[in-house]
Amino acid sequence: MTTQGIEGVFVETHNWGKAARFFQALGFEPEFTTDHNSGLFRNGDGPYVFIAEIPRSQTPQTQLVLTVTEPDAFRPSSDIEVVTPFEETHYGTKEMTVRDPDGRVWNLQVGKVG
């Protein structure tokens, strides 16, 4: 079993309001927002953008989220370093993180956010 393409993009920011307005100016509409400066935006049926504000002491990161349809059938090869195995999230998905050869962390997601 392999991944099924890009599900979304997770974007960290130091300014939730400015980031939300930026993506809205690009045509993304809020699907939901939280009371702790985060939210999910979509532009049509394409991948989502999830924006989360982080403290100024942290460096903002961007992470692609890849779709996995059957987590029990997903068996990463020895070429893939598993950082965290599939785990249930508080927002209703299952997620696994893996590291690519250059050290970037990728999120593999089962289920839809929102």
C-alpha angles and dihedrals in degrees: 000000000000135000120281101220137277116335097178151315124259111210125189118203141177091219117044095185095052093044092049091050091047093056092042089054087055090056102266117138124206112254092181139342132198134221090246100065102271137104149155122253130189135192106203116304095329129109117304128243115220113196122197128179116227132187119278088243090070128071112240114244134193121213131186117224116214124202122243116183100191114030094181090057095045109104112174114217122237087264089070121076109211109215096179127003122232110299134174114254129213089244097059107266137100116236139188127184125213133181124229123218091268094053099258116142118227126196119221112199135194116195134015127288115230 
